[in-house]
Structure formats: C-alpha cells, structure tokens
C-alpha cells in the first residue's frame, strides 16, 4: 500500500495565494487525519483563551481561515453559539460545512482580504491560520482593524512563524499605536507529534 502524502511537511514552502488554495484543496480529504495524528492542540487552546475574556458567548465569532472546521468545533464545544467561518479553499469549506457548527461560511480571495467591518463580530479567532505556510502577516492588521471597539482577536503563531519578526512585530506595533491592548500571550503545545509549539495571543480592540 502506498504511503499517504504528508502535507504538513510541505506546507511551509507553499508559494503565492493561488498555490496555497490548490494545496489546501488537495489536503482537505486527509487534513483532519494528519492533524489529529500529530496531536493538534491549537484549536482548543485558542477557544479556551477566548472564553477567558469574552463577556457574551452568544456574540458572533469569526473563525478566520477555518479549514475543515476543527477550530469551529472547538469554539462550539467551549460554548460559543454563533460561529461564522472563512477560508480560501472550497475543499476545506465543504468539510467545514459538514461539521454543522457554522452559521455562515464565506470563501475568501487569497489575494484580497474580506471587508468585515460591518459584520459585527465580537471576536475573530485565527487558530493556526496566520503564519508561514498560511495567511500572510498583513492579515494580523486586517483582523484588528475589522473589529469594533472592545472586540477580541485571538491568534496563534507557531515556532516557524515566530522566526520571522514581522508577524509578532505587527501585534506589538498595534499595541504601541494604541489600536489594541494585549490581554495575554501564552506559550504551549501546537503539534506535539512534530515537536512544534505556538504562542496564543489575545488582544482587545481599543
């Protein structure tokens, strides 16, 4: 029997947005299996971080780059009642739809961030979604700008991503500019099967 391809091993070298879309489409069928086999912890960590600061579990939450819905399921299990998702991959969105946890699912253009300022999200969660092999660093600015005052942004940056100072630097600059307050930044497991860790940040929009 042929060995199943490991998409995790190649994701950090994927190129532009359209290449990323094709890569994640191809990965959709085996994504959950491969992530579970490597003990993926970040969706639960992000959901738990949001519960520590959210005042209303009924407020709409956006699961940014939701993939197959692992993060949406974690949010629902944590008690959040109104979850939307967005992703660039139609294959991933089909899997997310099958979970039944999302109110709306939106397909995004990999080269053009969605304008979500009028959607009224109480929080945006980017669980394993922004970084090397995923959405680019400017999505951090976009997410913070998309929130109304008081809105929460939860994002994880893994070991690979934190090697590039631009990602963490954008969060630091948002705080220094008075656009957001850093509520927590907690290190922990990401993919123990690959000995990868991640830092989970929670920011509140000023």
MOZIGI-V803173 format. One record per pair of residues at least 6 apart in sequence whose ideal C-beta (glycine too) atoms are under 6 Angstrom apart, sorted by sequence separation. I is the first residue (numbers start at 1). J is the second residue. D is the distance in Angstrom with one decimal. If there is no record, write none. Layout:
[[I,J,D] [I,J,D]]
This chain:
[[14,20,5.2] [66,72,5.6] [87,93,5.2] [108,114,5.4] [129,135,5.7] [161,167,5.2] [174,180,4.7] [190,196,4.6] [175,182,5.2] [190,197,5.2] [63,71,5.1] [75,83,5.4] [97,105,5.8] [190,198,3.6] [14,23,4.9] [63,72,4.8] [96,105,6.0] [130,139,5.1] [144,153,5.7] [143,153,5.3] [157,167,5.5] [72,83,5.2] [85,96,5.5] [93,105,5.2] [187,199,5.1] [72,85,5.7] [93,107,6.0] [185,199,5.7] [186,200,5.2] [185,201,4.9] [85,102,4.9] [83,101,5.8] [184,202,4.8] [61,80,5.2] [66,85,3.4] [83,102,5.5] [84,103,5.5] [124,143,4.8] [183,202,4.3] [7,27,4.2] [63,83,5.8] [84,104,4.5] [85,105,4.9] [86,106,4.4] [88,108,5.1] [66,87,5.2] [82,103,5.7] [182,203,5.6] [183,204,5.7] [57,79,4.7] [60,82,4.6] [61,83,5.2] [62,84,5.2] [63,85,4.4] [64,86,6.0] [65,87,5.5] [86,108,5.0] [88,110,4.4] [57,80,5.3] [58,81,4.9] [180,203,4.2] [181,204,4.8] [68,92,5.5] [67,92,4.9] [76,101,4.4] [130,155,5.9] [180,205,5.5] [8,34,5.8] [73,99,5.6] [131,157,5.6] [180,206,5.8] [43,70,4.9] [47,74,4.1] [51,78,5.1] [68,95,3.8] [69,96,3.6] [131,158,5.9] [179,206,5.6] [43,71,4.1] [47,75,4.9] [68,96,5.6] [73,101,5.7] [128,156,5.7] [132,160,4.4] [178,206,5.7] [72,101,4.6] [113,142,4.6] [117,146,5.5] [122,151,5.9] [123,152,4.1] [124,153,5.3] [125,154,4.6] [126,155,4.3] [127,156,5.7] [132,161,4.9] [137,166,4.8] [141,170,5.9] [44,74,5.0] [66,96,5.2] [69,99,3.9] [72,102,5.7] [116,146,4.5] [131,161,3.1] [137,167,5.0] [140,170,4.5] [144,174,5.3] [43,74,3.8] [47,78,4.0] [158,190,4.9] [137,170,5.8] [144,179,5.9] [32,68,5.4] [144,180,5.5] [31,68,5.1] [159,196,5.3] [158,196,5.7] [159,197,5.5] [158,198,4.2] [156,198,4.5] [157,199,5.5] [156,200,4.9] [155,201,5.3] [154,202,5.3] [153,203,4.6] [152,204,5.7] [151,205,4.4] [71,127,4.0] [149,205,5.6] [147,205,4.1] [62,121,4.7] [64,124,5.6] [60,121,5.1] [60,122,6.0] [61,123,4.8] [62,124,4.7] [63,125,5.6] [64,126,4.4] [28,91,3.5] [59,122,3.1] [25,89,5.0] [28,92,5.0] [65,129,3.4] [24,89,3.9] [64,129,5.4] [25,91,3.9] [21,88,4.8] [28,95,5.5] [21,89,5.5] [24,92,5.4] [65,135,5.4] [50,123,5.8] [46,125,5.4] [46,127,4.1] [43,127,4.9] [42,127,5.2] [42,128,4.7] [21,110,5.4] [20,110,5.9] [17,110,2.8] [17,111,4.8] [53,152,5.7] [50,154,5.0] [49,154,5.4] [46,154,5.0] [46,156,5.9] [42,156,4.9] [14,133,5.8] [12,132,5.0] [12,133,4.1] [11,133,3.9] [53,183,5.6] [45,188,5.7] [12,160,5.6] [41,189,4.3] [42,190,5.3] [53,202,5.6] [40,191,5.9] [49,200,5.2] [38,191,4.6] [39,192,4.5] [49,202,5.2] [39,193,5.1] [46,200,5.8] [38,193,3.1] [45,200,5.2] [38,194,5.5] [42,198,5.6]]
